[in-house]
Every structure is written in structure tokens, then in C-alpha cells.
Amino acid sequence: MPDLARSPRSRKAAATSARSRALTLATAGVLVTGLAVTAGIGPSAADDRSAGSAVGRSSLGAQGASGYRGRDQTSDGKPGTVVGPPVNARVAPKLKNDVTYEIAPGVTLRQWDQVDGRQPVGQVHMNLVSVSLDAPNLSFESLSPTYVTNRRKVSEFGAMNQALVAVNGDFFDIGRTDAPLGVTIDQKRGILGGSRDGWIPGVNSTLWFDDSGPHVSPLSLQYTIRQRKAWTVSGINHPSIPPGQIGVYTSDWHRTSGYEVTAGKKRAREVIVRKNKVISNRPKLSDGKKIGTKDRVLIGTGPMAAKLATLKKGKRITLSKRIEGGRPRVAISGDRALLVNGVRTVINNTIAHPRTAVGIDADGRKLLILVVDGRSTVSRGYTMVELANVMTALGAENAINLDGGGSSAMFTRDGAGNMGIVNVPSDGGERLVANSFGVVYSGPYVPVVPVLPTTPTASPTTLPPTTPPTSVPPTTPPPSKG
């Protein structure tokens, strides 16, 4: 992968970055509106494979496009910690056990306990990796398994890709297809999955990278059947096909999933296209059939099943695709942005969970990767508002909430120079997750160096606003062909 951190900022790249920031700002109003509806019910943690099939199997498909998979912003059936009101904002939290190490040039690991007295557990354990984007030999990757319907531990993703840092990535359809819910783009493999509207329309956001650096803003995949442009394609390798739309599945999905992708609805049809020609058209969905590398499986639901029935064997079918929102080389999604150009866009401040977040500073030259431990007697976790506030205090201008709960895990080099999980996952051990976000360092490793913390940690006394600015530049990034 090209060294994104060292890429020169040409005029074209700078313009692309400016347009992306304009889009991010414009999106803030949509996010606030969406959150007013979904706050307290939108998921903020994927569920356990073993946790209650009643939650896991009724989840995404049963709830349609809303993405709601459980209660209290979780989808594993495990309630978060209900916290009392915040303490006096004028009193800064106290820090305990605060240690920082330089684990590679320009990359530090900081760990500390932040004591704020908010009950029932008055402290939270924090794990922060800060990455200078001007440091040498760094690249950023979405770390995915061979097939998007597989899962691995964060430590496995990190070790397999020789990553310096890896954290859990996207929310996923656990207990059913196990596929990520958002947009995933791999540097080498290209688009692995995603949908046109997201699984919480108007809310979902993505962490993505182009030549100018990192961005947090919405991305969507727009697919079109060139011979039938009026037919709506919902996405590629996505675990749920909305009624009246068509889902596309490739060899990256691995094997067909039958009616799991239609929420059990039987009014569906399957068409297999190979080398741009229809080779099969069936009124019944296959289950467990391996998808060939040259095949595209089209599944239509509701009225679109009847439309697919009109495609005869030998009919030429070609798919065109474009990415709306930017020109990403690498992308991994979360459920929503926490900060948009300094504006806090989340409102849940009563339910705490383990959390994973990634932030970008105002200059776009520092990446902040935070894992907050939770669901324990020594670390309660964070509410979404607390998470946004601490990202602001750490210097983030834009930030995204990745999967959390028992999925939250950080793999990196510890103070002794050893690679491993440095936080305390709430399940007592690592959970199998759909993908990870990774920082890869290609230079020589040197001994870990203890350093004094220099980054502010306490929540700011003046919180960022929850209403975005009303004046928004009209320009947005042009769509690109993926």
C-alpha cells in the first residue's frame, strides 16, 4: 500500500480534502436529525454469536433498514451500565496510572484510568494510540478475512497482517451471516461489501483514506444494472436486501446464504451471472453453494423477484459501480460519527459500554485510536457523549464510533515491546469480529521508549455544540468509479 502518511499534498489532493470536509459538515445536520430518532436504540456493539438467538436471528432482517438489533445501544442482549448524572463540569477528572510509550517513530501508546466520580463506577480505563501522519513507514489498512462471512480475533487480524496496531472495526450481522454492515474497501482487493443507503439511513459514517489522508464521512456504494437501470441494486455482499430491491453477491461472500439475506421472506429469486451472461435463473434461493470467482449472484426480493424472472439464460447483464462521498483506497465503517468538524453529533449520555473510536485532528496530521474498557467493576465504559467529549479533549476534530461492547479490543506493542492485546475485553477474552482497522509499520523496530504524556485527557469544561453551523459550503466530492 502507498505510504499515505507521507503523500505530498498536491493542489488536487488538498481540494479533494476540502470538498470532503464540506461534505462532512453538511452531513452533521442529517446526523443530528437521525440521532434524535435513533438515540437509545441504535446499536453501538455487535452481539455475541452465543448470545441469544432471539436477538441475533431476529435482528437485522426483522428490523429492516433501521439496523436496530437490541436495546441500550447494544445488540448482544447485554445491558450497559446506567450511569448517574455527570459531576460538576468545572472539576477536571483525576488521572491515575498514566503511562505513555513510544512504540514506533511517531506512534505512542498511552494508558490511564480517568476518575470522574460518575456513578456507579467512578472511573474508566483508557487505551490510546496516537499516530503522527508525518511519521515514516506507516500505512493504514482495513483488515478482513478471506471471506466477509468469516470472523477472526483482532489479534489474529493484526498478526496475519504484521500490523503495529489493530482494533476491532465495523458492526456486523452476528449470529446470521456474520458479514459487516457497512462499507469495506481493501487496498488490494477493492470493494468487499456495502450498501447504497447504509443500515441506519442518514446516520452511518465511514473512516476512509485517500492520497490526502484520513476522513470521517458517509460513503455509499451505487450499483446499476446497465441493461435495467430502473432496477434498484441495494448493495454488494450485504447481509440484508430491502424489499423490492436486488442484492449482489460475489466470491468474497463465499457461499450463498439462502433466505437469511431476505429476512426469511420467500418471495425472492436468484439469478447467476457469469462473464456478464445469465447462466441460471431459479425461483428458489440456494443455500451453501460456493460462489465462483467469475460469478455474480443476483437476489431480488418482493416485486424485484418478478423482474428477475424475465431474464433468460444467455441474456447479457453488466454491473456498473461508483462510490459516492469520496475516492477511497481504504475504508471501514462504524455506525455513526461522534464529531463532525468539531460538532458533537451524539446525544446518549446515560448508557455506558466499552467503546472503540478513531479521531482525526483539525490539521489532518494526527490519528487518535481509542479503546475504552467497560462492563466491569473497575471500568464502567463510556456513554456516546462522553466518548465524543474525550475525543475532543484529545484533539480530535472529526471522529467515528466503531463497533464496541465485547468486540472492543486493541492489539499493539506494549511497554515491554511485546505484541498482544493491551486492553481488557469485557467478555473476559477476545471476541471473533468481522474485520479490523490496522496501522502497518514497515520500518525497523527499536526498543520501546517511555515518555511523559503530553496530550490533554480531561473532558473539556465547555462541551462542543450539538447543533451544527447553518452555513455550509455547497460543494461535495464528486463520485468516483470503484
Stockholm file with secondary structure:
# STOCKHOLM 1.0

chainA/1-482         MPDLARSPRSRKAAATSARSRALTLATAGVLVTGLAVTAGIGPSAADDRSAGSAVGRSSLGAQGASGYRGRDQTSDGKPGTVVGPPVNARVAPKLKNDVTYEIAPGVTLRQWDQVDGRQPVGQVHMNLVSVSLDAPNLSFESLSPTYVTNRRKVSEFGAMNQALVAVNGDFFDIGRTDAPLGVTIDQKRGILGGSRDGWIPGVNSTLWFDDSGPHVSPLSLQYTIRQRKAWTVSGINHPSIPPGQIGVYTSDWHRTSGYEVTAGKKRAREVIVRKNKVISNRPKLSDGKKIGTKDRVLIGTGPMAAKLATLKKGKRITLSKRIEGGRPRVAISGDRALLVNGVRTVINNTIAHPRTAVGIDADGRKLLILVVDGRSTVSRGYTMVELANVMTALGAENAINLDGGGSSAMFTRDGAGNMGIVNVPSDGGERLVANSFGVVYSGPYVPVVPVLPTTPTASPTTLPPTTPPTSVPPTTPPPSKG
#=GR chainA/1-482 SS CCCGGGCCCCHHHHHHHHHHHHHHHHHHHHHHHHHHHHTTTSCSSCCCSSSTHHHHTTSHHHHGGGCCCSSTTCSSSCCCEECCCCCCTTSCCEEEEEEEEEEETTEEEEEEEEECCCSSSCEEEEEEEEEETTSSSEEEEEECCSSTTCCBCHHHHHHHTTEEEEEECCCBCTTTTCCBSSCEEETTTEEEEEESSCSSTTTCCEEEEETTEEEEECCEEEEEEGGGTTSCEEEESCSCCCTTCEEEECTTTCEEEGGGGGTTCCCEEEEEEETTEEEEEESSCCEEEECCTTEEEEEEETHHHHHHTTCCTTCBCCEEEEEESCCCSEEEECSEEEEETTEECCCCCSEEBCEEEEEEETTSCEEEEEEECCSSSSCCCBCHHHHHHHHHHTTEEEEEECCCGGGCCEEEECTTSCEEECSCCTTSSCCCBSCEEEEEECSCCCCCEEECCCSCCSCCSSCCCSSCCSCCCSCCCCCBCC
#=GC SS_cons         CCCGGGCCCCHHHHHHHHHHHHHHHHHHHHHHHHHHHHTTTSCSSCCCSSSTHHHHTTSHHHHGGGCCCSSTTCSSSCCCEECCCCCCTTSCCEEEEEEEEEEETTEEEEEEEEECCCSSSCEEEEEEEEEETTSSSEEEEEECCSSTTCCBCHHHHHHHTTEEEEEECCCBCTTTTCCBSSCEEETTTEEEEEESSCSSTTTCCEEEEETTEEEEECCEEEEEEGGGTTSCEEEESCSCCCTTCEEEECTTTCEEEGGGGGTTCCCEEEEEEETTEEEEEESSCCEEEECCTTEEEEEEETHHHHHHTTCCTTCBCCEEEEEESCCCSEEEECSEEEEETTEECCCCCSEEBCEEEEEEETTSCEEEEEEECCSSSSCCCBCHHHHHHHHHHTTEEEEEECCCGGGCCEEEECTTSCEEECSCCTTSSCCCBSCEEEEEECSCCCCCEEECCCSCCSCCSSCCCSSCCSCCCSCCCCCBCC
//
